[in-house]
Amino acid sequence: MPKAILSVYDKQGLLDFARGLAELGWDLIASGGTARVLREAGLPVTEVSAFTGSPEILGGRVKTLHPAIHGGLLARNREADLSELRSLGWSPIDLVVVNLYPFEQTIARPGATLEDAVENIDIGGVTLIRAAAKNFERVTLVCDPVDYPGVLEELRQGGTSAETRRRLAVKGFALTTRYDQAIAAYLSGEGALSLNLYPVQNLRYGENPHQKARLLAYQPGMGPLGGKVLQGKELSYNNLLDLDAAWRAVVSFERVAVVIVKHLSPCGIACGETVEEAYRLALASDPVSAFGGIIASNRPIDAPAALAIKELFVECIIAPGFTEESVGILSVKKNVRLVEMPDLKIDPDFELRSVNRGVLMQSVDLGDPESAEWKVVSQRAPTDEEWKALRFAWKACQHVKSNAIVLAQGNATVGIGGGQPNRVDCVRIAVQRAGERSRGAVMASDAFFPFADSVQVAAEAGVTAVIHPGGSVRDQESIAAADAAGMAMVLTGVRHFRH
């Protein structure tokens, strides 16, 4: 009978998987805590100590570290190895189900001590993973509960494939690598960062046809941006950059939101009661630039939204889901890439950027810190409607390339300017794109105004309220320009550059 050894900290999905193995006639061998859970569920199980003939020692620190276990795992499928095992009274082990003590979760807890950290450094589990992964020709490793259903189904069909065993071995080695790196970084006290990147796909080319490009992920087996491509042409290098920019922007909003991005720059951002409403408002911000752009939604795309989007030529749509009806509607545009995301998370919480002979690293800008205090510095305070628009515009401008300027009415942009060497040109661009809609709009600026000219240009266009960080030696000049035009002005004390 085939044998499986089970030794898991995280018991999620364990019983269903173990029950499936038992029904297929597998012998179950398990370490203390895991064996107890299986036994209480009525499953036949052999304790590791009974299998090895050696008791668990040192308060459970040593359980599976025994040649009967590792000989059973590392024996190759050749007569010399199997004969040697039999002469010792041992037998091959064909499947390992294991996960590790939660070291990273432990050190992330407030007040975690060095002793807490050390006690959560897994030794036996890591060794089981490496032994099983090394002998993937014969042994199946399952170190992630996500893989339980797939592995069980293959076993029901007669056994795991060589491809599956190899894939799971790679996953195991990736897990132990990250685990050891976390321990080394913690104990060194330096917070050293080591990265392991896994190929997702080779891209046709980079930003331009003469540049080579690949997409890599922090975890093996991930799709683009962690999502799943439902239809469309192969994603390009530029598509991926724009998708990332659009996704980071749209998930920063709690309300239903849509962001349209072209060449890394948002050209429309809006919130609404429905995805369709948010899309139409975002499109109205700059319909010319939206042509051939990327659309991101923080809610699933439904049929009304799909029908509206269908009227525009777009490269990609990214969302946390697509209804069956919406996929049918958009399927007529066979080249449009639909990217379905598993959640609304931005992961990891840091950003890396290549520079010559090095890398820049920073935490992700998730908006104003809790300590931020907004101050009305003009003679006139914003009206309720202006406050609503200012809050929206301030969040929206955080996703525009500096020098970022956003004009907004309600919960929608009406003009966006950014990426220019000086701020007043960005104001002029935003005003030009807004046209008559600049009258009664509010303006957000990602950084302070070095001169009063930006406020004056906005005032001439009919903007009624302004929000910016403040902090310039000439702040008073900008405040005076606002007062002269009867504008409200709010300072946030927080800058949001995006270079």
Helices and strands as residue ranges (DSSP letters): E 3-7, H 14-23, E 27-30, H 32-40, E 46-47, H 48-52, G 58-60, H 67-74, H 79-87, E 95-98, H 103-108, H 114-119, H 124-134, E 140-142, G 145-147, H 148-156, H 162-188, E 198-203, E 213-217, G 224-226, E 228-231, H 237-250, E 257-262, E 265-271, H 275-285, H 287-290, E 293-297, H 303-309, E 314-319, H 324-330, E 337-340, E 350-355, E 358-363, E 375-376, H 384-397, E 405-409, E 412-417, H 423-434, G 435-438, E 442-445, H 453-460, E 465-468, H 475-484, E 488-491
